[in-house]
């Protein structure tokens, strides 16, 4: 797995968490969507991004997204 991809995806996820914490949920989703696309060639990294998306959806009580 490319170290660059791992670091970049991690950076996007960290930014998403910061934005969600300050209430910019739509921007948080944009960062996670970018991480999602970027991580697709690597199953483990991709699943980690899905996990983070699931956590954000759960925090928002967006159960449709959680179970989707």
N, C-alpha and C positions, 0 to 999 in steps of 0.2 A: 504494500500500500504506500502510496506517495505521502511522504511526510508533509509536503506542502498542502495536500488536500486535507489532511488531518488538522493541521494548524489553522487553515483557512476556515474550515467548517466549525472548528472550536471557537474561532474569533466571531463568526456570525452568530453562533448560539449564545455566546456571552453577551453580545450586543442585544440580541433578542431579549434576554433575561433582564438586562438593564432597562430597556424600553418598556417592558411589561411592568416592571417594578414602579416606574414613574408614571404609569398610566397610558403610555403610547402603545396600546395593544395592536392597533393596525400596523404600526411600524414593526413591532415585534414579529408579527406574522410574516411580513415581507422578508425580514432577515431569516426566519426559519424556512420560508419557501426557497430562498436562495441557497441555503445550506442543503435543503432537500434535493434540489436539482444538481448541485455541485457534488453531492455524495453518492449519486446513483451508481457509479461504477464499482463501489465497494460495499458489499452487503452489510458488514458489521457497522461501518460508519453510517450507512443509510438507515439501519435499524435504530441506531442511537438518535439520529435526527427525528425519526418517527416518534421515538419515546419522548423527546423534548416537546414535540408538537402535541402529543397526547397530554402531557402534563399541563401545558398552557391551556389547552381546550378544557381540561378538567377544572383548572383554576377559574376559568371564565364561566364554568357551568354550561359549557357548550357540548352537551352530551351527544348531539348528532355528529359532531366532529370526532369526539372520543371514540364512538363506535363505528365511525366510517372508516 
